[in-house]
Structures are given as structure tokens and as C-alpha cells.
């Protein structure tokens, strides 16, 4: 059974402001999250956070949270790698 993938307001706004080529590449990666956890994507668990992961797409990163029971993935943040890690929770 597939997961539903949603973007929060901040992630959707960032994605909308990207150039069309980058936007398309990132959307394709996010669409593949529907098949979580049977993914062949570059994603890593964020330490200190429950069910929170980072997905890599070229020079961009997406932070997402998985809700197993509801079969939902919420993309919390998308940003360029230089800015992405500055405001992540630290343990």
C-alpha cells in the first residue's frame, strides 16, 4: 500500500519558486517517496528525531517525517544544501 506525500506550506513555497527544471527533478524524487520504505533513494534518518529523514536530490535536500499508521509522509522543508543544515535539530 502506497504512502500519501504532502508538502507543508514552507516546502511548497520553496518548490514553487524554483526554476522549472529543478522543480521537476525534485518533484520526481518526492513522488518516489510514495513507495517508502522500499526506496532506492538517498535518504538518511535525522538523529534525535523520531521518524524524520533527509532526502538528497542533487544540490537540494528535503526533510520529511513519516507517519506509519496513517500511511502519510509530510515534507517539512526543502532547501539548497548550503542552507539546509543550518536550522536542523541538533542532539
CORWO-V445850 format. One record per residue. SS is DSSP state (helix for helix, strand for strand, loop for the rest). Layout:
BEGIN
SS  SS
END
This chain:
BEGIN
loop  loop  loop  strand  strand  strand  strand  loop  helix  helix  helix  helix  helix  helix  helix  helix  loop  loop  loop  helix  helix  helix  helix  helix  helix  helix  helix  helix  helix  helix  helix  helix  helix  helix  helix  loop  loop  loop  loop  loop  loop  loop  strand  strand  strand  loop  loop  loop  loop  loop  loop  strand  strand  strand  strand  strand  strand  loop  loop  strand  strand  strand  strand  strand  strand  strand  strand  loop  loop  loop  loop  strand  strand  strand  strand  strand  strand  strand  strand  strand  helix  helix  helix  helix  helix  helix  helix  loop  loop  loop  loop
END
